[in-house]
Amino acid sequence: MRSLPNILTLSRIALVVVMTVALALDGAVSPACDAVGGGWFSPLGTGSCVALWAFVVGAITDFFDGHLARKWGVVSNFGKLIDPLADKILVCSAFIYLSTVGMCPFWITILIIFREFLVTGLRQLAAAQGYIMAADWCGKWKTGFQLAFCIACLVHLAYGGNLPEPLCSMSVGAGGEWTRGIFLGAAVLLTVWSGLNYCFQARKFIH
């Protein structure tokens, strides 16, 4: 049981593979498709449905692996390295796919990936000098809104309008665009803010 947090972390990486393969086999689904009529929770495509639930389970493990490691006192160097890496792989892979199907501007995906590489480099620079740059509230909220946006998009791709209210109104049409826009806007603002915050913290280590 003491190895469960690391197993959950590695499972998140495996779920990224499942999500990627499922989307590749399913083919690109038009984000403009607001299909209705297949019954509640009838997927528009098997691959997009598998990808959605793989991402959701991956997002859940993101909470439990760190929580259990701290609760059981089994925080390891392996977990410290792989846990944030698995988070980045999960989120960045989803954003890359969503950009290819037109649900997220490419510049936002590039911004998010750039921020993740930048923060990773700053953390390594600080760690080399004996200083740990812990995740702050801004970074945690950033991750939360990124995950919410990705899940909202994947729900739309997987089920379209085949959802009960109020989920249907939040997935298709103007309501869906508004919901995803709020999540994405908040994610972008927090991505920039948290990135600048890390840069400010790391200024003493940059020579």
C-alpha positions in Angstrom: 0.0 0.0 0.0 2.9 2.3 0.6 3.7 2.3 -3.1 0.2 3.1 -4.1 0.9 6.9 -4.6 3.6 6.1 -7.1 1.4 3.5 -8.8 -1.3 6.2 -9.2 1.2 8.6 -10.6 2.4 6.1 -13.2 -1.2 5.1 -14.0 -1.8 8.8 -15.0 0.9 8.5 -17.6 -0.6 5.3 -18.8 -4.0 6.9 -19.1 -2.5 9.6 -21.3 -1.4 6.8 -23.7 -5.0 5.4 -23.5 -6.5 8.8 -24.2 -4.1 9.5 -27.2 -4.7 6.1 -28.8 -8.5 6.4 -28.3 -8.6 9.8 -30.0 -6.3 8.6 -32.8 -8.5 5.6 -33.5 -11.7 7.5 -33.3 -10.6 10.2 -35.7 -11.1 14.0 -35.3 -14.7 14.8 -34.3 -16.0 18.2 -35.4 -16.4 20.4 -32.3 -19.4 22.1 -34.0 -21.3 18.8 -33.8 -24.2 19.3 -31.4 -25.9 15.9 -32.1 -29.0 15.2 -30.2 -31.3 12.1 -30.4 -29.2 9.2 -29.3 -30.4 9.3 -25.8 -28.8 10.6 -22.7 -25.1 9.8 -22.4 -25.0 8.2 -25.8 -21.5 8.8 -27.1 -20.9 10.4 -30.5 -17.8 8.1 -30.8 -16.3 5.3 -28.8 -12.8 6.8 -28.9 -13.8 10.2 -27.7 -15.8 8.7 -24.9 -12.9 6.5 -23.8 -10.6 9.5 -24.0 -12.9 11.6 -21.8 -13.1 9.0 -19.0 -9.3 8.3 -19.2 -8.7 12.0 -18.7 -11.2 12.3 -15.8 -9.6 9.3 -14.0 -6.2 10.8 -14.6 -7.3 14.1 -13.1 -8.7 12.2 -10.1 -5.4 10.4 -9.5 -3.7 13.8 -9.6 -5.3 14.6 -6.3 -5.1 11.2 -4.6 -1.4 10.4 -5.2 0.0 13.5 -3.5 -2.7 13.4 -0.8 -2.0 9.8 0.1 1.8 10.2 0.0 1.6 13.1 2.5 -0.9 11.3 4.7 1.1 8.1 4.9 4.4 9.8 5.1 5.8 8.1 2.0 6.8 11.2 0.0 9.7 10.1 -2.2 12.2 11.7 -4.6 10.7 9.6 -7.3 7.2 10.9 -6.6 8.5 14.5 -6.4 9.9 14.1 -9.9 7.3 12.1 -11.6 4.1 13.5 -10.1 4.5 17.1 -11.6 5.8 15.5 -14.8 2.7 13.3 -15.1 0.5 16.3 -14.5 2.2 18.2 -17.4 1.9 15.3 -19.8 -1.8 14.9 -19.0 -2.7 18.5 -19.4 -0.4 19.4 -22.4 -1.5 16.3 -24.4 -5.1 17.3 -24.0 -4.5 20.9 -25.0 -2.5 19.9 -28.0 -5.4 17.7 -29.2 -8.0 20.3 -28.5 -6.0 22.8 -30.6 -5.9 20.4 -33.5 -9.7 20.1 -33.5 -10.2 23.9 -33.2 -11.4 24.1 -29.6 -8.4 25.9 -28.2 -6.3 28.6 -30.0 -2.8 27.3 -30.7 -1.2 30.3 -29.0 -2.8 29.3 -25.7 -1.5 25.8 -25.9 2.0 27.1 -26.7 1.7 29.5 -23.8 0.7 26.7 -21.4 3.5 24.4 -22.6 6.0 27.3 -22.4 5.0 28.1 -18.8 5.3 24.4 -17.7 8.8 24.1 -19.2 9.8 27.5 -17.7 8.5 26.6 -14.2 10.2 23.2 -14.3 13.5 24.8 -15.2 13.2 27.4 -12.4 12.3 24.7 -9.9 15.4 22.7 -10.9 17.6 25.7 -10.7 16.3 26.5 -7.2 16.6 22.9 -6.0 20.2 22.8 -7.2 20.8 25.6 -4.7 18.9 23.9 -1.9 15.6 25.8 -2.2 12.3 24.2 -2.8 9.7 26.2 -4.7 6.4 24.7 -3.6 3.2 25.0 -5.6 1.2 28.0 -4.5 -2.6 28.6 -4.5 -2.4 30.3 -7.9 -0.7 27.3 -9.5 -3.3 24.9 -8.0 -6.2 27.0 -9.2 -4.5 27.2 -12.6 -4.4 23.4 -12.8 -8.0 23.2 -11.7 -9.3 25.5 -14.4 -7.1 23.8 -17.1 -8.6 20.4 -16.1 -12.1 21.9 -16.1 -11.7 23.3 -19.6 -10.3 20.1 -20.9 -13.1 18.0 -19.4 -15.8 20.4 -20.7 -14.3 20.1 -24.2 -14.0 16.3 -24.0 -17.6 16.0 -22.8 -18.7 18.0 -25.8 -16.7 15.9 -28.2 -17.9 12.7 -26.5 -21.6 13.4 -26.0 -22.5 16.6 -27.9 -26.1 17.4 -26.9 -26.9 13.9 -25.7 -26.9 15.0 -22.1 -29.6 15.9 -19.5 -30.2 19.5 -18.5 -28.4 21.5 -17.3 -25.4 19.6 -18.7 -26.7 19.9 -22.2 -27.0 23.7 -22.1 -23.5 23.8 -20.7 -22.1 21.6 -23.5 -23.6 22.7 -26.8 -24.5 26.0 -28.4 -23.9 29.4 -26.9 -24.1 28.0 -23.4 -21.3 25.5 -24.1 -19.1 28.1 -25.7 -19.6 30.5 -22.7 -18.8 27.8 -20.2 -15.7 26.7 -22.0 -14.7 30.3 -22.5 -14.9 31.1 -18.8 -12.8 28.0 -17.9 -10.2 28.8 -20.6 -10.0 32.5 -19.8 -9.4 31.8 -16.1 -6.8 29.1 -17.0 -4.9 31.6 -19.2 -4.9 34.4 -16.6 -3.8 32.0 -13.8 -1.2 30.4 -16.1 0.4 33.8 -16.8 0.1 35.0 -13.2 1.5 31.8 -11.6 4.4 31.8 -14.2 5.3 35.4 -13.3 5.1 34.5 -9.6 7.6 31.7 -10.0 9.9 34.0 -12.0 9.7 36.5 -9.1 10.5 33.8 -6.6 13.4 32.5 -8.7 15.0 35.9 -9.3 17.6 35.3 -6.6 18.8 32.2 -8.3 19.3 33.7 -11.7 22.8 35.1 -12.2 
